[in-house]
């Protein structure tokens, strides 16, 4: 096992250290922990003096999340490469749960459940169905071990041989500074299914990581912005893979929102909290559609 963590700022030192500590305390200890840093001399020097000496420091080829992950992959030696965010930490059995799924030789990727850790407590108006906006597992997704199209980037792993077969993460997708492009894990998983048709991607909810939600993401502005860029990202993925059913997961999620999540709120006593959550769901859906449409019109 190789575990890749990436960061771009000194401000996340405390969460990076917490993440590394959680990896060192695994029931199956990884062969190596790789910390990938943006190509900034001061940043590299800072972390070399701030993390344990047995953590492998790698300087990314360029800025951006996909670039960082690719650099981590290129410097990894494990048969399995796992990824966790710099503001997350792992349950003690995280790697054990991931690895257990690779007994099936057709399994090429495994991910797990991501728990949202709010800075104080969940805002009353923030529906659980939108936890994907803060990079976490969300209500409406599967709740049992299942074969899926893709897993969440904060908690995922791949056989290292996959990258030799299909290439690396797309560098024109994924986070870059404040630009909220995403879906790099969706794109590479779809590429995997296309180029290695018999491969399996497994979601195992027993593989748990805890993801810190910063205060800056607990706002309507962030939700609308993130939702818009999610729509852009989905359109970008769809333009690459135009086969029917490539956005079936999104279709099912939309049907869940319109057919269950929103109507169920009207079935309860419709108070201020319910009204706010329903409104936020509708605004997010509209923003995703706006982002999707904006990209398609600009093609």
N, C-alpha and C positions, 0 to 999 in steps of 0.2 A: 504493500500500500504506500502510495505517495499522496500527501494531502497538500493542496495548493490554496494559499490564502494570498490575497492581494490588497494593497492599500496605496493611497495616493497622498496622504496627509499625515503630518505629525500629530494632528489633533485626535487621531484615533488610537494613540498609543495604548491607553488603558484597555480598550476593547480588543486590540490586537493581542495584548499580553494575556487577557482573559481567554481569548480564543485558543492561543497556543497552549496555555495551561490545561484547558479541557481536552486538547488533543494528546497531550502527554499522559493524561489520566485515563485513557481508553482501556477497555478490557482487552482489546487487540491494539497494541501500540503500533502506530504507523512506522514504516521503515525510514521515512524522511518527512519532515515538515518543510515546505518550501514557501518562503515569503517573497512575493513578487512586488517590486517597487517601481513607481514611475521613474523615468530616466532623469532624475534631479539629484545632483551630487550631494546637496545638503540633506535631502531626504534619506538617501542611502547611508550616509555617514551617521545620521541620527539613529536609524534603526539598527545599524551594526553595533551600536553602543547601548542598545536598549532591549534587545531580545537575547535569549540564551544562545551560546556560541554554537550549539549543535543544530540550530535552525539554519537551513540553507537560504542565503540571501541571493535573489536573482533580480537583475535589472531588466525591466521590460524593454522590448525593442522599440516601443512607442507608447504614447498615452492611450488610455481607454481600457475598459474592462476586458473586452475580447482579446486585445493585444496582450494584456497581463496574463490572462489564462493560457494563451498560446505559448507565451514565454515559459510559464510554469511547466507546461506539458513537455516542451522541448528539453528541459533540464531535469525531468523526472526519470526515475529508474524503476519504478514499481510496475507490476503487471496490471494494477488497477490504480487509476488516478481519481481522487476525490476532490471536491471543491466545496469550500465553505466561505462565507463572507467575513470580512474583517470586523464587522459589528455583530457577529453571531458567536455562539459557543455551543459545543456538542454535548449531548447526553453521553454518559460513560459507555453505553453499548452501541453508540452510533455506527462505528466502523464494523463492529461484530455483526450488526443487523444487515448492513450493506453487503458485506462479504458473503454472508450465508446464501444470498440469492444467486451468486455466480457459480454454484454447483451445477446449474443448468448451463451447458456450453453455448446455448443459443442466446443467453442473456448478455447483452452488450452494454447496458446502462441501467443503473439503479439509483433511485432517489427516495427521499422520505418526507416526513412531516415537519413543517416549520412553524414553531409556536411564536406568536407575536408577544414581545415583552414591551409594554407601554411605559413611557417615562413616568407616568403617574398611574393612571388607569384609563381604560378605553373610553374615548369621548362618547357620550350617550347617543350622539347622532351618527356614529360611525358604524355601519352595518357589517356584520361578520362576512357577508357575501363579497365585500370589497377588500378583504385582507390581502388579496393579490397585489393591491396598489402599494402596500408597504412591504412587498416581497415575502409574504407568508402564505401558508395554507389557508384556504377560505371555505366557507360554508357553501355547499353545492358541488364540491369536488368529491372524489371517491373517499370512502372512509374505511376501506378494507384493502388488503394487498391485491393489486390488480396489474394487468398489463395495460400500459398507457402510451399515448403518443410521445409525450415528453414530461420531464420532471422539472422541479423548480431549481433555478440556478444556485440558490443559497445552500442547497442540500442535494448534491448530485455526484455521481461517479460514473466512470466509463472504463472499460478495458482499454489499456494503452494501445492495443493493436487496432482499435477502431480508428485512431487518428492516422495510422499508416494507410488504412483502406480508403477513408473518405476525406481526409484533410482536417483542418483545424476550425476553430470558431471564426465565423465571418467577421471581419474587422470593420465593416460598415454597418454593423448592428451592435447592440449593447451600449451600456452607459459610456458617455464621454463627457467628463466635466458635468455641467448642469443640463446637458441635452439628454432627455429621458427616453432615448431609444432603448428598446428591450428586445426580447424574443430571440436572442442569440442561441439559447438552449433549445428553443422550439425549432429554429432553422436547422441546427446541426442534427437534431433528432429526426426531422423529416428527411434530411439528406441520408441519414443512416438507414431509415426504412426503405428509401428509394434505391440506394446502392448495395445494401445488404438485406434483401427482402425478407429473409427468414429470421432476422434479428428481433430480439425482444427488449423492450424498455419496461422496467418494473418499478411500480410505486409501492414501497413498503412503509406503512405508517409507524412501524416500530423503530425505524431509524429516525431519531428526533434531533433537531437542532433548535436553539432558541435565538430569535432574531430581535435585536434591539430596534425599537421604533423611535426615531428622534422626534422631538417636539415639532420640528420644521415640517414633518409629514402629517401632522395632525391638524390639517387645515383644509377648508373647501378649495382654496386656490391650488394647493398641491394635488388634490384629488382630480380636479378638472384638468390640470396640466398633464398629470401622469396618465389620465384616461385618454386625452387627446393623442399623446405620443404612443400609447398602446394601440390606438387605431391606426396610426401611421405605420407602426411596426408590423401589425397584422397585414396591412395592405402590401408592405414590402415583401413579407414572406409569401403572401398569396401570389404576387407577381412572379415569383421564382418557381412556385410549385402550383401550377394551375389545374392539376388533376382533381377530379370531383372528390369531395369529401375531405379535402386537406384542412378545412376549418370546421370539421364536424364537432370537435370539442367545443369550439366557441358557439356553434349553433345550439348544442345541447345546454350550454351554460345560459344562453339567452332564453331558451325555452323554460329553463328552471326559474329564472328571475321573473319572467312574465306569467308563467303558469303556476308557480308555487310561492316563491319568496315574497313577491309584492302582494298577491291576493291574500296570503296568510296574514299579512299585517292588517288588512282591512277586516279580517275575521275576528281580530282581537278588539279589545276596547281601544278605539282609535284616539290615542292621546297625543300630546305634543311630541314625545319621543318617537312614537310610531310614524307620525307625520314627517318628522325631520329625516328619519332613516329612509322612508319611502322617497322623499324628495331627492336625497343624496344619490340613491340608486338610479333614479330617473336621469339626474344630471350627469352622472358618470356614463350611463348608456348613451346619452346624447353626445357627450364629448368623444367617446370612442368612435361613434359613427361619423362625427365631424372630421376626426383625424383620418379615418379610413377613406372618406370621400375626398378630403383635401389631397391626399397622396394620389388617388386614382385619377383625379381630374388633372393633376400635374404631370402624369406620365406622358 
